[in-house]
Amino acid sequence: MSMSMSMSSPEVLLKNRFMSFLIWQSIPSTLIFLLFKPFLSSSSSFWPLFTSSLSFLTFHFSLLLFSSTLSLIASPHPRRPAPPLQLAARLLRFLFIPSDSATPDSAHFRARAKVSLSFVLFAAASAASGLAAAVSLCGLQAIGEGFWVIGRVGLRGFFVGLLFGLHYVLKRRWVLEFPIIQRPPYFSFKMGVPSAGRRALKLSIVASVFSAILLELLPHPFKYIISLQRYFTEQIVFSIATFAIFFCWELTHHLHRVGFCNMLLMYMLTVSSYL
């Protein structure tokens, strides 16, 4: 019995329900894509059916990448990462100075190093997901205008995704909280949609401004001269796309938390039935 109980820990159950989480996560993401895509598309794109299908698949691939790394770092309790300087020093020591890796201190450091690497992986995956999602929403229709336009959109998507990933890690939003008042999963998810929208709106405004500044300050091969009217149109379109991306990510975070709480409640009921 103890073996079966250990195999039914919250972390294991959370991983086992990942597929059902992806299915439920794809429903609001598809609705958001279908709602925002017409406002961000251009009628001058070649092969409309092909680009629309490619945009849809790319958008969901970006969400799959984000959801996978989110499940990797999510935890019901805080975890301490290794300090960057200590991580670099121990890595150099491991490469150049042979040592016994079976000590308790080494095992503890390896656990903290894995946490640090998972955070770095999540930030990198968020940046890559932001790039793919931004291109799928407002970049593929600009193929006729030149691939530098897609590169510019993708670079801004990379910036906003990286900012979101860093904000998510530094604010410790990966710690899944168990609410005091328990509700059915559907109502818990529905009640969190407005707050997810408000948070996505705030973060998208900040990220759009910072990405626009970084795009002008940092050297890159996608700079080109455009009219003032087109520049403001580009800012508005990308801000809407950023909100759509962040709204999907916030709903993914909220759905992940609701699913975890429901799973943990079922686990607690199972444990109490054995007592």
C-alpha positions in Angstrom: 0.0 0.0 0.0 2.8 2.4 0.8 4.3 1.8 -2.6 1.1 2.6 -4.4 0.6 5.7 -2.2 4.1 6.9 -3.0 3.4 6.4 -6.7 0.3 8.6 -6.3 2.1 11.6 -5.1 0.8 15.0 -6.3 3.8 15.5 -8.6 3.3 12.2 -10.3 -0.5 12.7 -10.7 0.2 16.2 -12.1 2.4 14.7 -14.8 -0.1 11.9 -15.6 -2.9 14.4 -16.2 -0.8 16.5 -18.6 -2.6 15.2 -21.7 -6.0 16.1 -20.4 -4.7 19.5 -19.4 -3.4 20.1 -23.0 -6.9 19.2 -24.4 -8.7 21.6 -22.1 -6.0 24.3 -22.7 -6.5 24.1 -26.5 -10.2 25.0 -26.3 -9.9 28.7 -25.0 -6.7 29.1 -27.0 -8.5 28.2 -30.2 -11.3 30.6 -29.4 -8.8 33.4 -28.8 -7.0 32.7 -32.0 -10.2 32.7 -34.0 -11.4 35.9 -32.3 -8.2 37.9 -32.7 -6.8 36.6 -36.0 -9.3 38.4 -38.3 -8.2 41.8 -36.7 -4.5 41.0 -37.3 -4.7 39.5 -40.8 -4.2 41.2 -44.1 -6.1 40.4 -47.3 -3.0 40.8 -49.4 -1.3 37.5 -48.2 -0.7 34.7 -50.7 -2.4 31.4 -50.4 -4.9 32.4 -47.6 -5.9 28.8 -46.8 -2.3 27.7 -46.5 -1.2 30.7 -44.4 -4.2 30.4 -42.1 -3.6 26.7 -41.5 0.1 27.3 -40.9 -0.7 30.1 -38.5 -3.1 28.0 -36.6 -0.7 25.1 -36.3 2.2 27.4 -35.4 0.1 29.1 -32.7 -0.8 25.8 -31.0 2.8 24.6 -31.3 3.9 27.7 -29.4 1.3 27.0 -26.7 2.4 23.4 -26.5 6.0 24.6 -25.9 4.9 27.0 -23.2 2.6 24.5 -21.5 5.3 21.8 -21.4 7.9 24.0 -19.7 5.2 25.4 -17.4 4.4 21.9 -16.2 8.2 21.4 -15.8 8.7 24.2 -13.3 5.3 24.2 -11.5 5.4 22.9 -8.0 3.1 22.9 -4.9 5.9 24.2 -2.8 8.7 26.7 -3.3 12.0 25.4 -4.5 15.4 27.2 -4.1 17.5 27.6 -7.3 21.3 27.7 -7.1 22.8 31.2 -7.2 24.3 32.0 -10.7 27.8 32.5 -9.4 27.8 29.4 -7.4 26.4 27.4 -10.3 29.1 28.7 -12.6 31.8 28.0 -10.0 30.6 24.5 -9.4 30.4 23.9 -13.2 34.0 25.0 -13.7 35.1 22.8 -10.7 33.3 19.8 -12.2 35.0 20.3 -15.5 38.5 20.9 -14.3 38.8 19.4 -10.8 37.7 15.8 -10.2 35.7 15.4 -7.0 33.4 12.9 -5.3 29.9 13.5 -6.6 28.3 11.2 -4.1 28.4 13.6 -1.1 25.2 14.9 0.4 26.3 18.5 -0.4 26.7 17.5 -4.1 23.3 15.9 -4.2 21.7 19.0 -2.7 23.5 21.2 -5.1 22.5 19.1 -8.1 18.9 19.4 -7.0 19.2 23.2 -6.8 21.0 23.3 -10.1 18.2 21.4 -11.8 15.8 24.0 -10.5 17.9 26.8 -11.9 18.2 25.1 -15.3 14.5 24.5 -15.4 13.9 28.2 -14.8 16.3 29.1 -17.6 14.6 26.6 -19.9 11.2 28.1 -19.1 12.4 31.6 -19.9 14.0 30.4 -23.1 10.9 28.5 -24.1 8.7 31.5 -23.3 10.8 33.6 -25.6 10.6 31.0 -28.4 6.9 30.5 -27.8 6.4 34.3 -28.0 8.3 34.4 -31.3 6.3 31.6 -32.9 2.9 33.0 -31.6 3.6 36.5 -32.7 4.6 35.4 -36.2 1.5 33.1 -36.4 -0.8 36.0 -35.4 0.5 39.0 -37.3 3.6 37.9 -39.3 2.7 35.2 -41.8 0.3 37.5 -43.7 3.2 39.8 -44.4 5.2 37.4 -46.6 4.4 39.5 -49.7 6.0 42.5 -48.0 9.3 40.8 -47.3 10.7 38.4 -44.8 12.3 41.2 -42.8 8.8 42.1 -41.7 8.4 38.6 -40.3 11.8 38.9 -38.6 10.8 42.1 -37.0 7.6 40.7 -35.6 9.4 37.5 -34.5 12.1 39.5 -32.7 9.5 41.5 -30.8 7.7 38.3 -30.0 10.9 36.9 -28.6 11.3 40.0 -26.4 7.8 39.9 -25.0 8.0 36.1 -24.4 11.3 36.5 -22.6 9.9 39.4 -20.4 6.9 37.2 -19.5 9.1 34.3 -18.6 11.4 36.3 -16.4 8.4 38.0 -14.7 6.8 34.6 -14.1 9.9 33.1 -12.6 10.9 36.1 -10.5 7.4 36.7 -9.1 7.3 33.0 -8.2 4.0 32.4 -10.0 5.1 28.8 -10.6 4.2 28.0 -7.0 0.8 26.5 -7.2 -1.5 27.6 -4.4 -4.3 25.6 -2.9 -7.3 27.8 -2.4 -9.2 27.7 0.9 -12.7 27.7 -0.7 -13.1 24.7 -3.0 -15.4 24.9 -6.1 -16.0 22.6 -9.1 -13.2 22.9 -11.7 -15.4 24.6 -14.3 -16.6 27.3 -12.0 -13.1 27.8 -10.6 -11.8 28.3 -14.1 -14.7 30.6 -15.1 -14.2 32.8 -12.1 -10.5 33.3 -12.9 -11.0 34.3 -16.5 -11.6 38.1 -15.8 -8.5 38.3 -13.6 -6.5 36.5 -16.2 -7.6 39.0 -18.8 -6.8 42.0 -16.6 -3.3 40.6 -15.8 -2.7 39.9 -19.5 -3.7 43.4 -20.4 -1.3 45.0 -17.9 1.6 42.8 -18.9 0.9 43.2 -22.6 1.0 47.0 -22.4 4.3 46.9 -20.5 5.8 44.2 -22.7 4.8 46.0 -25.9 6.4 49.2 -24.8 9.6 47.5 -23.7 9.8 45.4 -26.9 9.3 48.6 -29.1 12.2 50.3 -27.2 14.5 47.3 -27.4 13.7 46.9 -31.1 14.9 50.5 -31.8 17.9 50.4 -29.5 19.4 47.0 -30.1 21.2 46.3 -33.5 19.5 43.8 -35.7 19.1 43.1 -39.4 15.4 43.8 -39.5 15.4 47.6 -39.4 13.7 49.5 -42.2 12.2 52.9 -42.8 8.4 53.1 -42.7 5.9 56.0 -42.6 4.7 57.3 -39.3 1.1 56.0 -39.9 2.4 52.5 -40.7 4.6 52.6 -37.6 1.7 53.4 -35.3 -0.4 50.7 -37.1 2.4 48.2 -36.4 2.4 49.2 -32.7 -1.4 48.7 -32.4 -1.4 45.4 -34.2 1.5 44.0 -32.2 -0.1 45.2 -28.9 -3.3 43.4 -29.7 -1.3 40.3 -30.7 0.7 40.5 -27.4 -2.5 40.7 -25.4 -3.9 37.6 -27.2 -0.7 35.7 -26.5 -0.5 36.7 -22.8 -4.2 36.0 -22.4 -3.7 32.4 -23.6 -0.7 32.1 -21.3 -2.6 33.4 -18.3 -5.5 31.1 -19.0 -3.0 28.2 -19.3 -1.5 29.2 -15.9 -5.0 29.4 -14.4 -6.1 26.1 -15.9 -2.9 24.5 -14.7 -3.6 25.7 -11.1 -7.3 24.7 -11.2 -6.3 21.2 -12.5 -3.7 20.8 -9.8 -6.0 21.8 -7.0 -8.6 19.4 -8.3 -6.0 16.6 -8.5 -4.7 17.4 -5.1 -8.2 17.3 -3.6 -8.8 13.9 -5.1 -5.5 12.7 -3.7 -6.4 13.9 -0.2 -9.7 12.2 -0.4 -8.0 9.0 -1.5 -5.5 9.2 1.3 -8.3 9.8 3.9 -10.2 6.7 2.6 -7.2 4.6 3.5 -7.0 6.0 7.1 
